[in-house]
Amino acid sequence: MRDIGKVNHTLEILNHFELRAKKSFGQNFLVDINIIRNIVECAHIKENTCVVEIGPGIGGLTEYIARAAKKVIAYDIDERLMDVLAYSLSEYPNVEVRLQDFLTVDLHSLAEEVKDYEHLIIISNLPYYITSELLTKIMISPVKIDCFVGMMQKEVALKLTSKEKSPLRLLMDCVGEVNYEFTVTANVFIPKPNVDSAVILVTFKEMNKENLADFYRFLQACFKQRRKTIYNNLSQVAQDKDKLKDVLKTCNIDSKLRAEQLSLDQFKELYDLI
């Protein structure tokens, strides 16, 4: 048991491989075992679980996931880390590291690959610059996922767990329950980032996600210009503006309202009728 996430062990591995964090990949290595344990505990990993980790770094969090899960598939785009992870995670044969950008992963194929596991969980210390894109991919995926545990910039986590409406926030409400778990200060990373982070948990519900990607595009159209009314935003994409007025009336939605004033149920009804 190495406890890779301890400061001295992290520095030892970084020095051994003459490795430095790449700013272009948004790399910051987590060096607090308590935080690592808390992240894993948030996921409530059961015995026959496959965990997909996005951005394993040098394996500090991966190590603790591997102790709880039956299988771990870790995706990273930094080719320098393949030898590092082979070394640091050599005690964990249930870990498979893949050199691939998770944004390019075919989730249908991945789901078929791990279908024999009872549970599928995604855990990530998200690179801040791809947070929204990566979350969207996970949320609209038709693949059955038990939960998502993600560390991200604290400001983003607060927005995603607040009552402030946005297309992504509404999408997350649509697919499951979103919770702010805890704050992670900048001091527990090497190198130290400029901002604090936070961990959120999305627990997915059973639902048909067949049209979810289309519904998300609809939400984006509704919020295209926040200061404009729902009618003005949708009229930019509607083929029949008179029909749009009729649909809004049928839904008892005042055409002068802004998107942020509508509920998720109203968006769903409006989408179905349009």
FENVEN-V296866 format. One record per residue. RES is the residue in three letters. SS is DSSP state (2 for helix, 1 for strand, 0 for the rest). OMEGA is omega as a letter, one per 40 degrees, with the letter a starting at -180 (999 if undefined). NEAR is the number of other C-alpha atoms within 10 Angstrom. Layout:
RES/SS/OMEGA/NEAR, RES/SS/OMEGA/NEAR
This chain:
MET/0/a/9, ARG/0/a/11, ASP/0/a/18, ILE/0/a/25, GLY/0/i/26, LYS/0/a/18, VAL/2/a/17, ASN/2/i/12, HIS/2/i/16, THR/2/a/21, LEU/2/i/18, GLU/2/a/13, ILE/2/i/17, LEU/2/a/15, ASN/2/a/11, HIS/2/a/10, PHE/0/a/13, GLU/0/a/9, LEU/0/i/14, ARG/0/a/12, ALA/0/i/14, LYS/0/i/11, LYS/2/a/10, SER/2/i/8, PHE/2/a/15, GLY/0/a/15, GLN/0/i/22, ASN/0/a/20, PHE/1/a/24, LEU/1/a/27, VAL/0/i/24, ASP/0/a/19, ILE/2/i/18, ASN/2/i/10, ILE/2/i/18, ILE/2/i/19, ARG/2/a/13, ASN/2/i/13, ILE/2/a/25, VAL/2/i/20, GLU/2/i/14, CYS/2/a/18, ALA/2/a/21, HIS/0/a/14, ILE/0/i/21, LYS/0/a/14, GLU/0/a/13, ASN/0/a/15, THR/1/i/21, CYS/1/i/27, VAL/1/i/29, VAL/1/i/24, GLU/1/i/25, ILE/1/i/25, GLY/0/a/24, PRO/0/a/25, GLY/0/i/23, ILE/0/i/26, GLY/0/a/25, GLY/2/i/25, LEU/2/a/28, THR/2/a/30, GLU/2/a/24, TYR/2/i/20, ILE/2/a/26, ALA/2/i/22, ARG/2/a/16, ALA/2/a/19, ALA/0/i/22, LYS/0/a/18, LYS/1/i/23, VAL/1/i/26, ILE/1/a/20, ALA/1/a/25, TYR/1/i/22, ASP/1/a/20, ILE/0/a/17, ASP/0/a/15, GLU/0/i/11, ARG/0/a/13, LEU/2/a/19, MET/2/i/16, ASP/2/a/11, VAL/2/a/19, LEU/2/i/21, ALA/2/i/16, TYR/2/a/13, SER/2/a/20, LEU/0/a/22, SER/0/a/12, GLU/0/a/13, TYR/0/a/16, PRO/0/i/11, ASN/0/i/15, VAL/1/i/25, GLU/1/a/15, VAL/1/a/17, ARG/1/i/15, LEU/1/a/14, GLN/0/i/15, ASP/0/a/13, PHE/2/i/19, LEU/2/i/15, THR/2/a/8, VAL/0/i/12, ASP/0/a/10, LEU/2/i/17, HIS/2/i/12, SER/2/i/11, LEU/2/i/13, ALA/2/i/16, GLU/2/a/10, GLU/2/a/10, VAL/0/a/16, LYS/0/a/13, ASP/0/i/11, TYR/0/a/15, GLU/0/a/12, HIS/1/i/19, LEU/1/a/24, ILE/1/i/22, ILE/1/i/21, ILE/1/a/25, SER/1/i/21, ASN/1/a/25, LEU/0/i/23, PRO/0/a/19, TYR/2/a/16, TYR/2/i/13, ILE/2/a/13, THR/2/a/16, SER/2/a/12, GLU/2/a/11, LEU/2/i/16, LEU/2/i/18, THR/2/i/16, LYS/2/a/16, ILE/2/a/16, MET/2/a/24, ILE/2/a/20, SER/0/i/17, PRO/0/a/18, VAL/0/i/16, LYS/0/i/19, ILE/0/i/20, ASP/0/a/20, CYS/1/i/24, PHE/1/i/24, VAL/1/a/24, GLY/1/i/24, MET/1/a/23, MET/1/i/24, GLN/1/a/23, LYS/2/a/20, GLU/2/i/12, VAL/2/a/15, ALA/2/i/22, LEU/2/i/18, LYS/2/a/14, LEU/2/i/21, THR/0/i/20, SER/0/i/13, LYS/0/i/11, GLU/0/a/11, LYS/0/i/19, SER/0/i/18, PRO/2/a/21, LEU/2/i/18, ARG/2/i/16, LEU/2/i/18, LEU/2/a/21, MET/2/i/22, ASP/2/a/17, CYS/2/a/20, VAL/2/a/19, GLY/1/a/18, GLU/1/a/14, VAL/1/a/20, ASN/1/i/17, TYR/1/a/17, GLU/1/i/18, PHE/1/i/18, THR/1/i/18, VAL/1/a/20, THR/0/a/14, ALA/2/a/18, ASN/2/a/15, VAL/2/i/21, PHE/1/i/18, ILE/1/e/17, PRO/0/a/17, LYS/0/i/14, PRO/0/a/17, ASN/0/a/9, VAL/0/i/12, ASP/0/i/17, SER/1/i/21, ALA/1/i/21, VAL/1/i/25, ILE/1/i/23, LEU/1/i/23, VAL/1/i/23, THR/1/a/18, PHE/1/i/19, LYS/0/i/14, GLU/0/a/10, MET/0/i/11, ASN/0/a/10, LYS/0/a/17, GLU/0/a/11, ASN/0/a/10, LEU/2/i/17, ALA/2/i/17, ASP/2/i/13, PHE/2/i/19, TYR/2/i/18, ARG/2/i/12, PHE/2/i/20, LEU/2/i/22, GLN/2/i/17, ALA/2/i/18, CYS/2/a/26, PHE/0/a/21, LYS/0/i/17, GLN/0/a/14, ARG/0/a/13, ARG/0/i/13, LYS/0/i/16, THR/1/i/20, ILE/2/i/25, TYR/2/a/21, ASN/2/i/19, ASN/2/a/20, LEU/2/i/20, SER/2/i/17, GLN/0/a/12, VAL/0/a/12, ALA/0/i/14, GLN/0/a/10, ASP/0/a/9, LYS/2/i/15, ASP/2/i/10, LYS/2/i/12, LEU/2/i/19, LYS/2/a/16, ASP/2/i/12, VAL/2/i/19, LEU/2/i/19, LYS/2/i/12, THR/2/a/12, CYS/0/a/14, ASN/0/i/11, ILE/0/i/18, ASP/0/a/14, SER/0/a/16, LYS/0/i/11, LEU/0/i/15, ARG/1/a/19, ALA/2/a/25, GLU/2/a/18, GLN/2/a/12, LEU/0/i/14, SER/0/i/11, LEU/2/i/16, ASP/2/i/10, GLN/2/i/15, PHE/2/a/18, LYS/2/i/15, GLU/2/a/14, LEU/2/i/18, TYR/2/a/14, ASP/2/a/10, LEU/2/i/11, ILE/0/999/12
